């Protein structure tokens, strides 16, 4: 397939990995030569329950037998989406009770930014340096990495940036600010966690000046950090929560959640303040509902923290300077991008899928399905350590 893959399908980089996929199940992906690869990436944190999870697959099949797309979002009452939004409201703080379903994380970011401007009547948006929130024009505008943006300017005006975990920078949030948008754990920057109650201090500053606090849970969300959402680890309640990736158990989806009072502002002045044809698609919503039910009816989220401990106990090597992150959102840090590249590419040859982070070249992404077993963790870590031993041996010769 690869020649046609390169010729006919638009690429994101000059050097795609090029695995020809045959099928996937559980924690493994198989290529067309029937070689199996242990998946430590989960579709970049998207396949929360692994591949071909029976509950998710059955929910999709059951819904397909009833109906698929019937109307643009928000006009008809469709059971999968209604059940999902109701369950989500029961799991979140009381003020986060109404959810708008869309097609992707970046669209959810766009919707949240629009909602913040509609609620406050203000124009200024604040994000963080080295933040990543998606690649559409609004989401790119609040990306804190100029190298990725400069070719596409002009972008949204009136956007400012602060440094994550820098308390002094919070004074940049003023009565001009519609919202500050930040990841609860910075992803592309290197899986950086908030320190010294930083998120609580952001919340306090927003309350002082009437700005909204938007948290991007697209990557930390859906159990990856041991809680349903990352912000629940830090004793803070945002005004808007943005979600995606792991929400659909491998299906394309996004959403943003706020209070009914805020969300209802999108219905008038103007009407159709945000619209989407396929948001809330019944087949996708069925997959989301099955995923959320599985997470909340099992011990998977609590087990995530135990699996983190196992990873940390195993990933001890002179080439690993530290392991960042929380739960099953981990990054093994090496001293150079060259080492990281060699580890990732060699591990794929050995049957282990690892990946990079967007802005931190020394990071090895480890974000497996939450369903990964302890034996599979040991299997994958053994491959990593063997590859690192070989790299050290070569460098010493």
ChimeraX attribute file (.defattr): number of C-alpha atoms within 10 A of each C-alpha:
attribute: neighborCount
match mode: 1-to-1
recipient: residues
	/A:1	10
	/A:2	12
	/A:3	9
	/A:4	8
	/A:5	13
	/A:6	14
	/A:7	9
	/A:8	9
	/A:9	10
	/A:10	8
	/A:11	11
	/A:12	7
	/A:13	7
	/A:14	7
	/A:15	8
	/A:16	11
	/A:17	9
	/A:18	11
	/A:19	13
	/A:20	13
	/A:21	15
	/A:22	13
	/A:23	14
	/A:24	17
	/A:25	12
	/A:26	18
	/A:27	24
	/A:28	21
	/A:29	23
	/A:30	18
	/A:31	14
	/A:32	12
	/A:33	9
	/A:34	11
	/A:35	13
	/A:36	19
	/A:37	20
	/A:38	25
	/A:39	27
	/A:40	25
	/A:41	23
	/A:42	28
	/A:43	19
	/A:44	20
	/A:45	29
	/A:46	26
	/A:47	27
	/A:48	29
	/A:49	26
	/A:50	25
	/A:51	23
	/A:52	17
	/A:53	18
	/A:54	13
	/A:55	16
	/A:56	26
	/A:57	15
	/A:58	15
	/A:59	20
	/A:60	21
	/A:61	13
	/A:62	13
	/A:63	18
	/A:64	14
	/A:65	9
	/A:66	9
	/A:67	11
	/A:68	13
	/A:69	14
	/A:70	13
	/A:71	15
	/A:72	14
	/A:73	21
	/A:74	17
	/A:75	8
	/A:76	9
	/A:77	10
	/A:78	17
	/A:79	12
	/A:80	21
	/A:81	25
	/A:82	16
	/A:83	13
	/A:84	21
	/A:85	20
	/A:86	13
	/A:87	15
	/A:88	18
	/A:89	18
	/A:90	11
	/A:91	13
	/A:92	16
	/A:93	14
	/A:94	12
	/A:95	17
	/A:96	23
	/A:97	20
	/A:98	21
	/A:99	23
	/A:100	23
	/A:101	27
	/A:102	26
	/A:103	20
	/A:104	20
	/A:105	27
	/A:106	26
	/A:107	26
	/A:108	28
	/A:109	29
	/A:110	20
	/A:111	23
	/A:112	28
	/A:113	24
	/A:114	17
	/A:115	25
	/A:116	27
	/A:117	18
	/A:118	19
	/A:119	19
	/A:120	17
	/A:121	12
	/A:122	15
	/A:123	17
	/A:124	21
	/A:125	25
	/A:126	22
	/A:127	24
	/A:128	23
	/A:129	19
	/A:130	22
	/A:131	27
	/A:132	25
	/A:133	29
	/A:134	20
	/A:135	16
	/A:136	12
	/A:137	17
	/A:138	20
	/A:139	21
	/A:140	23
	/A:141	26
	/A:142	30
	/A:143	22
	/A:144	23
	/A:145	19
	/A:146	12
	/A:147	8
	/A:148	13
	/A:149	17
	/A:150	10
	/A:151	8
	/A:152	10
	/A:153	10
	/A:154	10
	/A:155	15
	/A:156	14
	/A:157	11
	/A:158	12
	/A:159	16
	/A:160	18
	/A:161	21
	/A:162	22
	/A:163	15
	/A:164	25
	/A:165	19
	/A:166	13
	/A:167	16
	/A:168	9
	/A:169	14
	/A:170	21
	/A:171	10
	/A:172	15
	/A:173	25
	/A:174	16
	/A:175	14
	/A:176	17
	/A:177	25
	/A:178	28
	/A:179	29
	/A:180	28
	/A:181	26
	/A:182	24
	/A:183	28
	/A:184	27
	/A:185	25
	/A:186	23
	/A:187	26
	/A:188	21
	/A:189	20
	/A:190	25
	/A:191	24
	/A:192	19
	/A:193	17
	/A:194	18
	/A:195	12
	/A:196	10
	/A:197	13
	/A:198	19
	/A:199	25
	/A:200	17
	/A:201	15
	/A:202	23
	/A:203	19
	/A:204	15
	/A:205	19
	/A:206	23
	/A:207	12
	/A:208	12
	/A:209	14
	/A:210	17
	/A:211	26
	/A:212	27
	/A:213	25
	/A:214	27
	/A:215	26
	/A:216	30
	/A:217	27
	/A:218	31
	/A:219	29
	/A:220	31
	/A:221	27
	/A:222	29
	/A:223	27
	/A:224	28
	/A:225	27
	/A:226	26
	/A:227	21
	/A:228	21
	/A:229	23
	/A:230	25
	/A:231	24
	/A:232	16
	/A:233	12
	/A:234	14
	/A:235	9
	/A:236	16
	/A:237	20
	/A:238	20
	/A:239	20
	/A:240	27
	/A:241	26
	/A:242	29
	/A:243	28
	/A:244	31
	/A:245	26
	/A:246	32
	/A:247	32
	/A:248	25
	/A:249	31
	/A:250	24
	/A:251	21
	/A:252	20
	/A:253	29
	/A:254	26
	/A:255	26
	/A:256	29
	/A:257	27
	/A:258	24
	/A:259	17
	/A:260	13
	/A:261	12
	/A:262	19
	/A:263	23
	/A:264	14
	/A:265	16
	/A:266	19
	/A:267	13
	/A:268	9
	/A:269	9
	/A:270	10
	/A:271	10
	/A:272	12
	/A:273	16
	/A:274	16
	/A:275	16
	/A:276	15
	/A:277	14
	/A:278	17
	/A:279	25
	/A:280	29
	/A:281	22
	/A:282	23
	/A:283	23
	/A:284	27
	/A:285	29
	/A:286	27
	/A:287	28
	/A:288	28
	/A:289	26
	/A:290	24
	/A:291	24
	/A:292	23
	/A:293	15
	/A:294	15
	/A:295	20
	/A:296	15
	/A:297	9
	/A:298	10
	/A:299	11
	/A:300	20
	/A:301	22
	/A:302	17
	/A:303	18
	/A:304	24
	/A:305	19
	/A:306	16
	/A:307	18
	/A:308	20
	/A:309	14
	/A:310	15
	/A:311	22
	/A:312	16
	/A:313	9
	/A:314	15
	/A:315	18
	/A:316	15
	/A:317	13
	/A:318	13
	/A:319	19
	/A:320	20
	/A:321	13
	/A:322	17
	/A:323	19
	/A:324	20
	/A:325	21
	/A:326	21
	/A:327	25
	/A:328	29
	/A:329	24
	/A:330	25
	/A:331	26
	/A:332	23
	/A:333	22
	/A:334	22
	/A:335	15
	/A:336	13
	/A:337	16
	/A:338	11
	/A:339	20
	/A:340	25
	/A:341	19
	/A:342	14
	/A:343	23
	/A:344	20
	/A:345	15
	/A:346	19
	/A:347	23
	/A:348	19
	/A:349	10
	/A:350	17
	/A:351	18
	/A:352	23
	/A:353	24
	/A:354	26
	/A:355	22
	/A:356	21
	/A:357	18
	/A:358	16
	/A:359	18
	/A:360	18
	/A:361	20
	/A:362	22
	/A:363	30
	/A:364	26
	/A:365	27
	/A:366	26
	/A:367	25
	/A:368	28
	/A:369	27
	/A:370	27
	/A:371	18
	/A:372	23
	/A:373	14
	/A:374	13
	/A:375	9
	/A:376	15
	/A:377	19
	/A:378	15
	/A:379	13
	/A:380	22
	/A:381	20
	/A:382	14
	/A:383	18
	/A:384	21
	/A:385	20
	/A:386	13
	/A:387	18
	/A:388	22
	/A:389	15
	/A:390	12
	/A:391	16
	/A:392	14
	/A:393	10
	/A:394	9
	/A:395	8
	/A:396	7
	/A:397	5
